Amino acid sequence: MSLTSNSVPMNRDAEQQVLGILIKHPHKVDQVIDKLRPAHFYDPMHRKIYDIIVDLYNERGRISYTQVYNRLRREEQLESPAEILIALTQSFSAISELDPSVEILRNKEGARRLLHAAQAIEEIAVADTDEELSAVQARAQELIFAATQRESEGEDDAKTLLEVLNKCYVKLVERRQGLDEAYGLSVRFPSIDGMTTGFKRKDLIILAARPSMGKTAITTNMVVNVAKREVPVLIFSLEMDDEQIGDRIVLSEFFTHKQSGKFEITSNEYQTRLSDEQFAQAQQVFNELYNLPITIVDKRGLTCAEIRAKARKVKTEKPNLGLIVIDYLQLIKPPLNSQKSWSLQIGEMVRELRDLAGELDVPIILLSQLNRGVESRENKRPMMSDLRDSGNIEEFADMVVFLYREDYYYPEQSKQNGTEGLVEIIFAKQRKGPTGTVQLRFVKEYTRFIDEFPGGQVSPNGPLG
């Protein structure tokens, strides 16, 4: 694919309008400096002049006709700079044309980025290499996503305290009125929502535990709870296949119906052969689940780049994507030929996933294993130091949550203490909330967590028990 001057999206008149206004009315540079880059100008001469304007502004905080002229003459890159500048200053009709012309340049530059991305994808696709198709697709998705992302609208990053407090006050009023928008994403476990006030956009949440504690089960329960409110969710399962996840979701819903007194189908019955009545009941559950907005990627050995590309694709298709779950960190494939230690690679992957949460404006729950140091201690409740290959995991995480089951390690003691089936949800770190511990009950047969203690089983000072 070759781009000719006739096919490239551009508007020379708008470019001339913008430059003419800025040169004749230098105070207007403040209005556009955050919105326009030299790349927004297609004409090389116009791009060079705007580049000089930006350079002078950054050096001195202001520009003038004389400064632009002197710089052009000194660099000797354009013939007759005086004639060029005079033509530019005579090319606009009114200062009011500035904003519309800026918007035209931004739109044209965005269209050019799309064309260049398409050209790059064509070159990748026809290249005679041994690169895997999945890697090619990941690169193509990254190019398209980057090309379709609108830049900042030039919103001023510097805000007065009055502006900040106004935003805080609006949130305060919304919380008082009970509006969901005032909080983060509710996962419909009251104890957890009470500790977090919902998972916040852009946050990376590490959920870590030893095997068999229920990491995948609790996140699957959260996913279904979120999706039932028509909030799209994306799951990356690097260990279990899609059918295993589907079966867990179905079993969990069987428990919901059992609790409501409708019917009971056990895990063993589901895995063997159902009676006609049970089959009809199972069909009812399937019908209730069919339309949940859950997307599952069950490919093993994904790299962070591939996860990012697939997540961007889903975000493009479902702009209101509300949650991403990745199960789990240690199964993410590191980049090829990396010379870094495994611990540093883990830390780099965590940082990339936190950046992805910010880019896509969604919370990401990243499951993680804990190292075996837990097993050698008498008190086996997880601590920060137990994060496997911990490196920078704690540093980059916005929230760190551990799971602990006494009945897993000490079944007899658990019977005596009455803690069979109870799971401690330990909030070891929260940038935007308290630390502490809450309890849920885990019904293992149905891979279902139940909140039996909303509002009454929170320990702000450490583990329960």
C-alpha positions in Angstrom: 0.0 0.0 0.0 1.6 3.3 -1.0 0.3 6.7 0.0 0.3 9.6 -2.5 -0.1 13.2 -1.7 -3.6 13.0 -3.2 -4.7 10.2 -0.9 -3.2 11.3 2.4 -5.7 13.0 4.7 -4.6 16.6 5.2 -5.8 20.2 5.0 -3.3 22.8 4.1 -5.7 25.7 4.5 -6.3 24.7 8.2 -2.6 24.4 8.7 -2.0 27.9 7.4 -4.9 29.2 9.5 -3.4 27.9 12.7 0.1 29.1 12.0 -1.1 32.5 10.8 -3.1 33.1 14.0 -0.3 31.9 16.3 2.3 34.2 14.6 0.1 37.2 14.5 -1.4 36.6 18.0 1.4 34.9 20.0 -0.7 34.8 23.2 -2.9 32.1 21.5 0.0 29.6 21.7 -1.1 28.8 25.3 -4.4 27.7 23.9 -3.1 25.1 21.5 0.3 24.0 22.9 -1.2 20.9 24.7 -3.4 20.0 21.7 -1.1 20.1 18.7 2.3 18.4 18.0 4.4 19.1 14.9 3.1 15.7 13.5 -0.4 17.3 13.2 1.0 19.3 10.3 1.4 17.3 7.1 3.2 20.0 5.0 6.9 19.8 5.9 7.2 23.6 5.8 4.3 24.0 8.1 5.6 21.3 10.4 9.0 23.0 10.6 7.5 26.4 11.5 5.3 24.9 14.2 8.3 23.0 15.6 10.1 26.4 15.9 7.1 27.9 17.6 7.0 25.1 20.1 10.8 25.3 20.7 10.7 29.0 21.3 7.7 28.7 23.6 9.5 26.0 25.7 12.6 28.2 25.8 11.1 31.5 26.6 7.5 31.0 27.5 6.5 33.3 24.6 7.1 33.8 20.8 7.1 36.7 18.4 7.1 37.2 14.6 10.7 38.4 14.8 11.9 35.3 16.7 10.3 32.9 14.3 11.7 34.8 11.3 15.2 34.9 12.8 15.2 31.2 13.6 14.0 30.3 10.1 16.7 32.5 8.5 19.4 31.2 10.7 18.6 27.5 10.0 18.4 28.2 6.3 15.9 25.3 5.8 13.3 27.4 3.9 13.8 29.8 1.1 12.3 33.3 1.5 11.2 33.0 5.1 9.8 36.6 5.1 7.5 35.8 2.2 6.3 32.6 3.8 5.5 34.2 7.1 3.7 37.2 5.5 1.6 34.7 3.5 0.7 32.8 6.6 -0.4 35.9 8.6 -2.6 36.9 5.8 -4.2 33.5 5.4 -6.8 33.6 8.2 -10.1 35.5 8.5 -10.6 35.7 12.3 -9.1 34.4 15.6 -12.4 32.5 16.1 -11.1 30.1 13.3 -8.4 28.8 15.6 -10.3 26.1 17.5 -12.1 24.7 14.4 -8.8 24.6 12.5 -7.1 22.8 15.4 -9.8 20.2 15.4 -9.4 19.6 11.7 -5.7 19.0 12.1 -6.2 16.6 14.9 -8.8 14.6 12.9 -6.6 14.5 9.8 -3.6 13.4 11.7 -5.7 10.6 13.3 -6.8 9.4 9.9 -3.1 9.4 8.8 -2.2 7.3 11.8 -4.8 4.8 10.7 -3.4 4.6 7.2 0.1 4.2 8.4 -1.0 1.4 10.8 -2.7 -0.4 7.9 0.4 0.0 5.8 2.6 -1.4 8.6 0.2 -4.4 9.1 0.4 -5.1 5.4 4.2 -5.2 5.5 4.1 -7.5 8.6 1.6 -9.8 6.9 3.5 -10.2 3.6 6.9 -10.5 5.2 8.5 -13.9 4.7 9.4 -14.8 8.3 8.9 -17.8 10.6 7.2 -15.7 13.2 4.1 -17.3 14.8 0.7 -16.1 13.6 -0.3 -15.2 17.2 2.7 -12.9 17.5 1.9 -11.3 14.2 -1.7 -10.8 15.3 -0.6 -9.3 18.6 1.6 -6.7 16.7 -1.2 -5.9 14.4 -3.7 -5.4 17.2 -1.2 -3.2 19.0 -0.7 -1.0 15.9 -4.5 -0.6 15.4 -5.2 0.1 19.0 -2.4 2.8 19.1 -3.7 4.3 15.9 -7.3 4.5 17.2 -6.6 6.0 20.6 -7.5 9.7 20.7 -4.9 11.8 22.4 -5.6 14.0 25.4 -7.9 16.8 24.6 -5.5 19.2 26.1 -7.0 19.2 29.5 -4.9 21.1 31.9 -3.0 18.8 34.3 -2.6 21.7 36.8 -5.7 22.0 38.9 -6.5 24.5 41.7 -7.5 23.1 45.1 -11.0 24.5 44.5 -11.3 22.4 41.4 -10.1 19.3 43.3 -12.4 19.8 46.3 -15.4 20.4 44.0 -14.8 17.0 42.5 -14.5 15.5 46.0 -17.7 17.2 47.1 -19.6 15.9 44.2 -18.5 12.3 45.1 -19.5 12.9 48.7 -23.0 14.0 47.7 -23.3 11.0 45.3 -22.2 8.6 48.1 -24.8 10.2 50.4 -27.4 9.6 47.8 -26.3 6.0 47.3 -25.4 6.3 43.7 -23.3 3.4 42.3 -21.2 5.8 40.2 -19.7 7.3 43.4 -17.9 4.0 44.2 -15.7 1.6 42.4 -16.8 -1.6 40.9 -18.9 -3.7 43.3 -18.3 -7.4 43.3 -21.4 -8.0 45.3 -19.7 -9.6 48.3 -20.7 -7.0 51.0 -17.7 -7.7 53.2 -15.3 -7.2 50.4 -17.1 -4.1 49.0 -17.2 -2.7 52.5 -13.4 -2.9 52.7 -12.7 -1.5 49.2 -15.8 0.6 48.4 -15.5 -1.2 45.1 -12.5 -1.9 42.9 -11.2 1.3 41.3 -10.6 2.0 37.7 -6.9 1.8 36.7 -6.0 -0.2 39.8 -4.0 -3.4 39.7 -5.3 -5.9 42.3 -3.0 -8.8 43.3 -5.0 -11.8 44.6 -2.4 -14.3 46.0 -2.6 -17.6 47.8 -1.2 -21.1 48.0 -2.8 -23.7 45.7 -6.3 -24.9 46.7 -7.2 -21.8 48.7 -9.9 -20.8 46.1 -8.2 -18.0 44.1 -9.9 -18.9 40.8 -13.2 -19.8 42.4 -13.6 -16.4 44.2 -12.6 -14.4 41.1 -15.0 -16.5 38.9 -17.8 -15.7 41.5 -16.8 -12.0 41.3 -16.9 -12.1 37.5 -20.4 -13.5 37.4 -21.6 -11.0 40.0 -20.3 -8.2 37.9 -21.5 -9.5 34.6 -25.0 -10.0 36.0 -25.2 -6.2 36.1 -24.4 -6.1 32.4 -20.8 -5.0 32.9 -18.5 -6.7 30.4 -15.7 -8.8 31.9 -12.6 -10.3 30.3 -10.9 -13.4 31.7 -7.4 -14.6 30.7 -7.1 -18.2 31.9 -3.6 -19.4 31.4 -4.1 -22.6 33.3 -7.7 -23.9 32.9 -9.5 -24.2 29.6 -12.7 -22.5 28.8 -14.9 -25.5 29.5 -13.5 -25.9 33.0 -14.3 -22.2 33.7 -17.8 -22.7 32.2 -18.4 -25.7 34.4 -17.4 -23.8 37.5 -19.8 -21.0 36.6 -22.7 -23.5 36.1 -22.0 -25.3 39.4 -21.9 -22.0 41.2 -25.3 -21.2 39.9 -26.6 -24.6 40.9 -25.8 -23.6 44.4 -27.7 -20.4 44.1 -30.8 -22.4 43.0 -30.2 -24.9 45.9 -30.1 -22.0 48.4 -33.4 -20.6 47.1 -35.0 -24.0 47.5 -35.7 -24.6 43.8 -33.6 -27.7 43.2 -30.3 -29.5 44.0 -27.8 -30.8 41.5 -24.5 -31.9 43.0 -21.2 -31.6 41.3 -21.0 -35.4 41.0 -24.4 -35.6 39.4 -23.5 -32.8 36.9 -20.3 -34.7 35.9 -22.2 -37.9 35.3 -25.7 -38.2 34.0 -28.7 -36.1 35.0 -32.3 -37.3 35.3 -34.8 -35.7 32.9 -36.0 -33.4 35.7 -32.4 -32.4 36.6 -31.6 -31.9 32.9 -34.5 -29.5 32.5 -33.4 -27.6 35.6 -29.8 -27.5 34.3 -31.2 -26.0 31.0 -32.8 -23.3 33.0 -29.5 -22.3 34.5 -27.7 -22.4 31.1 -30.4 -20.1 29.7 -29.9 -17.6 32.6 -26.1 -17.6 31.9 -26.0 -17.5 28.1 -26.2 -13.7 27.7 -23.7 -12.7 30.4 -21.1 -10.3 28.9 -18.1 -12.5 29.7 -15.2 -13.0 27.3 -12.7 -15.9 28.0 -9.2 -16.2 26.5 -7.9 -19.6 27.5 -4.6 -19.8 25.6 -1.6 -20.9 27.5 1.8 -19.3 27.2 0.6 -15.7 26.5 3.1 -12.9 26.8 2.3 -9.5 28.3 2.3 -8.1 24.8 -0.3 -10.6 23.6 -2.4 -10.0 26.7 -2.3 -6.3 26.0 -3.2 -6.7 22.3 -6.2 -9.0 23.1 -7.4 -6.7 25.9 -7.2 -3.7 23.6 -9.3 -5.6 21.0 -12.0 -6.4 23.5 -11.9 -2.8 24.9 -12.4 -1.5 21.3 -15.4 -3.9 20.8 -16.8 -3.3 24.3 -16.0 0.3 25.3 -17.7 -0.2 28.7 -15.4 -3.1 29.7 -15.5 -3.1 33.5 -13.1 -5.7 34.7 -10.1 -7.9 33.6 -9.0 -11.0 35.4 -5.7 -12.7 34.7 -5.2 -16.3 36.1 -2.3 -16.3 36.8 1.0 -14.2 36.9 3.6 -17.0 37.0 2.1 -18.6 33.9 2.7 -15.4 31.7 5.4 -16.1 29.2 8.4 -13.7 29.5 9.8 -12.0 26.5 12.2 -14.1 24.4 16.0 -13.7 24.9 15.5 -11.6 28.1 18.7 -11.4 30.0 17.0 -10.3 33.2 16.6 -12.6 36.2 13.2 -14.3 36.7 12.4 -12.0 39.6 13.1 -8.9 37.6 11.0 -10.3 34.7 8.1 -10.9 37.0 8.4 -7.3 38.3 8.5 -5.9 34.8 5.3 -7.9 33.8 3.5 -6.6 36.9 4.4 -3.0 35.9 3.2 -3.6 32.3 -0.1 -4.9 33.6 -0.6 -2.0 35.9 0.1 0.3 33.0 -2.5 -1.7 31.0 -5.1 -1.1 33.7 -4.4 2.6 33.5 -4.5 2.6 29.7 -7.8 0.8 29.4 -9.3 2.5 32.5 -10.4 -0.7 34.2 -9.4 -2.6 37.4 -7.3 -5.7 36.7 -7.3 -8.6 39.1 -4.0 -10.5 38.7 -3.9 -13.8 40.5 -0.5 -14.9 41.9 1.0 -17.9 43.6 2.8 -17.6 46.9 6.2 -19.1 47.5 6.7 -22.3 49.7 8.0 -20.3 52.6 4.4 -20.3 54.0 4.5 -24.1 54.5 7.6 -23.9 56.8 6.0 -21.5 59.3 3.8 -22.4 62.2 1.5 -19.5 61.4 0.7 -20.1 57.7 -1.2 -16.9 57.1 0.4 -15.2 54.0 2.5 -12.1 54.3 4.0 -9.7 51.8 7.3 -11.6 51.8 5.5 -14.7 50.6 4.7 -13.3 47.2 6.5 -15.6 44.9 9.4 -13.9 43.1 8.2 -10.9 44.9 10.5 -8.4 43.2 8.3 -5.4 42.5 4.9 -7.0 42.8 4.1 -5.3 46.1 5.5 -1.9 44.8 3.4 -1.8 41.6 0.2 -3.3 43.1 -2.5 -0.9 44.2 -4.1 -3.6 46.3 -2.7 -6.9 47.6 -5.2 -9.5 48.9 -4.4 -12.9 50.4 -6.6 -16.0 51.0 -6.1 -18.3 54.0 -8.1 -21.4 55.1 -7.4 -22.8 58.5 -9.2 -26.1 57.5 -6.7 -26.7 54.7 -3.7 -26.7 57.0 -5.2 -27.7 60.4 -8.4 -29.7 59.8 -8.8 -31.0 63.4 -8.1 -27.6 64.9 -10.6 -26.1 62.4 -13.3 -28.4 63.6 -12.6 -27.4 67.2 -12.6 -23.7 66.3 -15.7 -24.0 64.1 -13.9 -22.5 61.1 -14.4 -25.3 58.6 -15.2 -23.8 55.2 -14.2 -20.3 56.3 -11.7 -18.4 54.2 -9.9 -15.3 55.5 -9.7 -12.5 52.9 -6.7 -10.6 54.0 -6.3 -7.0 52.7 -2.6 -6.6 53.2 -2.3 -3.4 51.1 -4.7 -0.8 49.8 -3.6 2.5 48.4 -7.1 3.9 48.7 -8.5 2.1 51.7 -7.8 0.3 55.0 -6.0 -3.0 55.6 -7.7 -5.7 57.5 -9.4 -9.1 57.2 -12.9 -10.3 56.4 -14.4 -13.8 56.2 -16.3 -15.7 53.5 -17.6 -19.2 53.5 -16.3 -21.5 50.7 -18.5 -24.3 49.5 -15.9 -26.3 47.7 -18.2 -28.8 45.9 -19.9 -25.9 44.1 -16.8 -23.6 43.9 -18.9 -21.0 45.5 -18.1 -18.3 48.1 -20.8 -17.0 50.4 -20.8 -13.8 52.4 -22.4 -14.8 55.7 -20.9 -12.0 57.7 -21.6 -8.6 56.0 -20.8 -5.7 58.2 -19.8 -7.8 61.3 -16.7 -9.8 60.6 -14.0 -7.2 59.8 -10.7 -7.1 61.6 -8.8 -3.9 60.9 -5.8 -5.0 62.9 -5.0 -8.3 61.3 -6.2 -11.9 60.8 -9.3 -13.2 62.5 -9.2 -16.0 64.9 
